[in-house]
Amino acid sequence: MTFVLTSDSAAKALAALGHEARLSVYRLMVRAGHDGLNISDIQEQLDIPASTLAHHLRALVQAGLVLQEKRGREIFNRPDFDAMDQIAKFLMEECCQGVTRKTDAA
C-alpha cells in the first residue's frame, strides 16, 4: 500500500506517534532500517507484552507508518520511509514563508 499524504493522513500518522509506546516502537524500527524487525525482536528490545505490542503495531500500520512483510513464519515490521519523508516535508513545506498579521489600528 502506498502512503497518500493528505492533511487527514498526516494528522492520523502524527496522532499514532503521539503515544509513548508507539513512538518507541517506531524509533526502534527506524534504527533497524529497511530490513525491519520481527515481533519477538521488538518485544525483547522494548519489553512490551505481545498483546500490547500487537495493538501498537496495528495502530502504526493503520496510520500508514509501518509496513509488514511475512517471511516464512515470521512477520517483519519496518517503517515506511517514504511516508516518513512525506510527513516531514508536509510539516516543513511552508517553513519561513511568513504569515499575515493583523496590525493594530492605533
C-alpha positions in Angstrom: 0.0 0.0 0.0 1.3 3.4 -0.9 1.0 6.2 1.6 -1.0 9.1 0.2 -0.4 12.3 2.1 -3.4 14.4 2.9 -4.0 16.7 5.9 -6.1 13.8 7.3 -3.5 11.1 6.8 -0.8 13.4 8.3 -2.9 14.0 11.3 -3.6 10.3 11.8 0.1 9.4 11.4 1.1 12.1 13.9 -1.6 11.0 16.3 -0.3 7.4 16.1 3.2 8.6 17.0 1.7 10.7 19.9 1.7 7.6 22.2 4.9 7.0 24.0 5.0 3.2 23.4 4.2 3.6 19.7 6.9 6.3 19.3 9.4 3.9 21.0 8.4 1.0 18.6 8.6 3.3 15.6 12.0 4.7 16.5 13.4 1.2 17.2 12.3 0.2 13.7 13.8 3.3 12.2 17.1 2.4 13.9 16.8 -1.2 12.4 16.5 0.2 8.9 15.0 -1.3 5.8 15.4 -4.9 7.0 12.9 -4.3 9.8 12.4 -6.4 12.9 10.3 -9.3 13.7 7.8 -9.1 16.6 9.9 -11.1 19.0 12.9 -8.7 18.4 10.7 -5.7 19.1 9.3 -7.4 22.3 12.8 -8.2 23.5 14.2 -4.8 22.9 11.3 -2.8 24.4 10.0 -5.4 26.9 6.4 -5.0 25.7 3.9 -7.8 26.1 2.8 -9.5 22.9 -0.8 -8.4 23.0 0.1 -4.8 23.8 2.7 -4.7 21.0 0.2 -6.1 18.6 -2.2 -3.3 19.4 0.5 -0.6 18.9 1.8 -2.2 15.7 -1.8 -2.3 14.3 -2.2 1.4 15.0 1.1 2.2 13.3 0.2 0.1 10.3 -3.3 1.6 10.0 -1.7 5.1 10.2 0.5 4.2 7.2 3.7 4.4 9.1 4.7 0.7 9.2 4.9 -1.9 6.6 4.6 -5.6 7.4 6.1 -8.4 5.4 5.7 -12.1 6.0 9.0 -14.1 5.7 8.4 -17.7 6.3 6.6 -18.0 9.6 7.6 -14.6 10.9 6.2 -11.1 10.2 8.8 -8.4 9.8 7.9 -4.8 10.6 9.7 -1.8 9.1 9.0 1.9 8.8 7.6 3.2 5.6 10.4 5.6 5.0 8.6 7.2 2.0 5.6 8.0 4.3 8.0 9.4 7.0 9.7 11.6 4.3 6.3 12.9 3.1 5.2 13.8 6.6 8.4 15.6 7.4 8.1 17.6 4.1 4.5 18.3 4.9 5.4 19.8 8.2 8.2 21.9 6.7 6.7 22.9 3.4 5.7 26.4 4.5 8.7 27.0 6.8 9.8 30.6 6.9 7.2 31.8 4.4 5.9 34.4 6.7 2.4 35.0 8.0 0.0 37.8 7.5 -0.7 39.6 10.8 -3.4 42.0 11.7 -1.8 45.3 12.5 -3.0 47.4 15.4 -5.3 50.2 14.2 -3.9 52.6 16.9 
